[in-house]
């Protein structure tokens, strides 16, 4: 039972820390543009493929 004296305050502190972290991310706009990053990485990948194919050397047979 003495362990509960330590575990309960530790678990409450961890819960409060998680809540504060969640509120901090909401205030700093971490969830504002969810679609932009998903589309941006696809566009960067397509641009990279075109650049690689333009500079690729043809194979000699």
Backbone as ProteinMPNN parsed JSONL, in Angstrom:
{"seq_chain_A": "XXXXXXXXXXXXXXXXXXXXXXXXXXXXXXXXXXXXXXXXXXXXXXXXXXXXXXXXXXXXX", "coords_chain_A": {"N_chain_A": [[0.818, -1.202, 0.0], [2.078, 1.152, 0.49], [3.308, 1.787, -1.827], [1.349, 2.871, -3.43], [1.13, 5.443, -2.481], [3.173, 6.72, -3.718], [2.808, 6.111, -6.448], [0.267, 7.122, -7.228], [0.423, 10.06, -7.048], [2.481, 10.385, -8.948], [1.31, 9.391, -11.314], [-0.799, 11.202, -11.586], [0.639, 13.571, -11.97], [1.908, 12.966, -14.42], [-0.338, 12.774, -16.064], [-1.295, 15.424, -15.948], [0.889, 16.699, -17.119], [0.733, 15.649, -19.728], [-1.73, 16.723, -20.524], [-1.136, 19.475, -20.431], [0.827, 19.557, -22.435], [-0.708, 18.899, -24.669], [-2.487, 21.079, -24.729], [-0.618, 23.104, -25.183], [0.284, 22.49, -27.787], [-2.066, 22.937, -29.203], [-2.417, 25.701, -28.843], [-0.215, 26.733, -30.2], [-0.678, 26.207, -32.839], [-0.256, 23.666, -34.052], [-1.955, 21.914, -35.3], [-3.206, 23.148, -37.396], [-2.966, 23.126, -40.289], [-3.572, 20.419, -41.716], [-3.867, 19.152, -44.173], [-2.133, 20.406, -45.962], [0.619, 19.696, -45.513], [0.543, 16.996, -46.161], [-0.044, 17.028, -48.904], [2.095, 18.534, -49.829], [4.395, 16.955, -49.465], [3.992, 14.985, -51.353], [4.089, 16.463, -53.727], [6.739, 17.392, -53.647], [8.043, 14.972, -53.932], [7.326, 14.244, -56.542], [8.564, 16.315, -57.993], [11.221, 15.721, -57.447], [11.542, 13.267, -58.781], [11.337, 14.023, -61.459], [13.588, 15.657, -61.723], [15.638, 13.827, -61.275], [15.351, 12.072, -63.455], [15.914, 13.734, -65.573], [18.61, 14.283, -65.327], [19.787, 11.838, -65.487], [22.033, 9.468, -66.835], [22.016, 7.934, -70.014], [21.901, 4.395, -70.508], [24.575, 2.484, -71.772], [24.669, 0.118, -74.304]], "CA_chain_A": [[0.0, 0.0, 0.0], [2.947, 2.323, 0.502], [3.642, 2.086, -3.216], [0.283, 3.721, -3.963], [1.409, 6.818, -2.066], [4.088, 7.256, -4.724], [2.309, 5.918, -7.806], [-0.878, 7.985, -7.536], [0.879, 11.406, -7.426], [3.263, 10.321, -10.192], [0.386, 9.242, -12.439], [-1.523, 12.469, -11.732], [1.581, 14.527, -12.571], [2.073, 12.614, -15.832], [-1.575, 13.151, -16.746], [-1.31, 16.887, -16.07], [1.912, 17.046, -18.106], [0.173, 15.338, -21.048], [-2.763, 17.713, -20.819], [-0.462, 20.742, -20.731], [1.474, 19.417, -23.742], [-1.772, 18.962, -25.67], [-2.944, 22.472, -24.802], [0.452, 23.898, -25.785], [0.273, 22.269, -29.232], [-3.247, 23.605, -29.749], [-2.181, 27.15, -28.848], [0.836, 27.087, -31.145], [-1.109, 25.928, -34.201], [0.319, 22.45, -34.602], [-2.974, 21.144, -36.013], [-3.947, 24.063, -38.255], [-2.96, 22.757, -41.699], [-3.294, 18.988, -41.809], [-3.856, 18.72, -45.574], [-1.033, 21.028, -46.691], [1.839, 18.901, -45.421], [0.348, 15.736, -46.884], [0.057, 17.31, -50.336], [3.415, 19.089, -50.114], [5.394, 15.895, -49.574], [3.772, 14.312, -52.633], [4.578, 17.339, -54.785], [8.195, 17.372, -53.599], [8.475, 13.687, -54.457], [7.184, 14.3, -57.995], [9.608, 17.19, -58.508], [12.482, 14.996, -57.33], [11.599, 12.251, -59.83], [11.61, 14.687, -62.736], [14.968, 16.13, -61.722], [16.512, 12.667, -61.397], [15.278, 11.509, -64.796], [16.511, 14.677, -66.513], [20.066, 14.242, -65.21], [20.258, 10.455, -65.567], [22.79, 9.134, -68.033], [21.468, 6.755, -70.693], [22.743, 3.208, -70.407], [25.226, 2.069, -73.017], [24.516, -1.324, -74.512]], "C_chain_A": [[0.854, 1.255, 0.0], [3.331, 2.741, -0.912], [2.598, 3.015, -3.823], [0.487, 5.181, -3.597], [2.336, 7.486, -3.077], [3.455, 7.209, -6.107], [1.156, 6.852, -8.159], [-0.432, 9.412, -7.853], [1.69, 11.425, -8.723], [2.333, 10.218, -11.39], [-0.428, 10.519, -12.656], [-0.619, 13.516, -12.377], [1.801, 14.234, -14.051], [0.83, 12.97, -16.64], [-1.667, 14.647, -16.961], [-0.276, 17.335, -17.099], [1.418, 16.76, -19.525], [-0.892, 16.326, -21.464], [-2.148, 19.056, -21.173], [0.237, 20.691, -22.094], [0.446, 19.509, -24.862], [-2.273, 20.393, -25.833], [-1.895, 23.367, -25.444], [0.459, 23.731, -27.309], [-0.932, 22.929, -29.883], [-3.029, 25.108, -29.849], [-1.167, 27.574, -29.895], [0.54, 26.625, -32.571], [-0.528, 24.682, -34.826], [-0.664, 21.673, -35.47], [-3.747, 22.001, -37.008], [-4.063, 23.554, -39.689], [-2.586, 21.284, -41.844], [-3.168, 18.522, -43.257], [-2.639, 19.252, -46.327], [0.235, 20.204, -46.675], [1.717, 17.591, -46.191], [0.485, 15.95, -48.39], [1.461, 17.783, -50.703], [4.461, 17.991, -50.275], [5.222, 15.119, -50.876], [4.289, 15.157, -53.783], [6.099, 17.376, -54.803], [8.735, 16.072, -54.169], [8.384, 13.676, -55.983], [8.248, 15.191, -58.612], [10.965, 16.499, -58.468], [12.625, 13.942, -58.404], [11.927, 12.875, -61.176], [13.055, 15.151, -62.81], [15.934, 14.962, -61.89], [16.502, 12.107, -62.816], [15.915, 12.437, -65.826], [18.034, 14.596, -66.473], [20.632, 12.838, -65.335], [20.968, 10.224, -66.899], [22.15, 7.922, -68.703], [22.454, 5.584, -70.591], [23.317, 2.864, -71.771], [25.103, 0.558, -73.142], [25.526, -1.839, -75.486]], "O_chain_A": [[0.403, 2.312, -0.443], [3.642, 3.905, -1.162], [2.935, 3.861, -4.651], [0.057, 6.067, -4.336], [2.276, 8.702, -3.261], [3.556, 8.176, -6.862], [1.082, 7.328, -9.292], [-0.878, 9.952, -8.865], [1.596, 12.372, -9.504], [2.552, 10.898, -12.392], [-0.715, 10.877, -13.798], [-1.067, 14.269, -13.241], [1.874, 15.162, -14.856], [0.94, 13.419, -17.781], [-2.072, 15.098, -18.033], [-0.538, 18.256, -17.873], [1.665, 17.555, -20.432], [-0.954, 16.726, -22.626], [-2.591, 19.71, -22.117], [0.234, 21.68, -22.826], [0.705, 20.131, -25.892], [-2.46, 20.863, -26.955], [-2.241, 24.296, -26.175], [0.621, 24.708, -28.04], [-0.83, 23.431, -31.003], [-3.418, 25.725, -30.841], [-1.26, 28.681, -30.426], [1.429, 26.652, -33.422], [-0.325, 24.649, -36.039], [-0.248, 20.856, -36.291], [-4.84, 21.618, -37.425], [-5.159, 23.551, -40.25], [-1.423, 20.949, -42.067], [-2.425, 17.58, -43.533], [-2.163, 18.595, -47.253], [0.868, 20.026, -47.716], [2.682, 17.133, -46.802], [1.079, 15.119, -49.076], [1.959, 17.461, -51.782], [5.329, 18.094, -51.142], [6.205, 14.645, -51.445], [4.872, 14.62, -54.724], [6.695, 17.389, -55.88], [9.778, 16.07, -54.822], [9.277, 13.15, -56.647], [8.789, 14.852, -59.665], [11.776, 16.682, -59.376], [13.73, 13.731, -58.903], [12.708, 12.318, -61.948], [13.683, 15.046, -63.864], [16.946, 15.094, -62.578], [17.549, 11.706, -63.325], [16.407, 11.968, -66.852], [18.685, 14.82, -67.494], [21.85, 12.665, -65.292], [20.549, 10.725, -67.942], [21.777, 6.971, -68.016], [23.67, 5.77, -70.59], [22.631, 2.945, -72.789], [25.397, -0.183, -72.204], [25.545, -3.033, -75.781]]}, "name": "protein", "num_of_chains": 1, "seq": "XXXXXXXXXXXXXXXXXXXXXXXXXXXXXXXXXXXXXXXXXXXXXXXXXXXXXXXXXXXXX"}
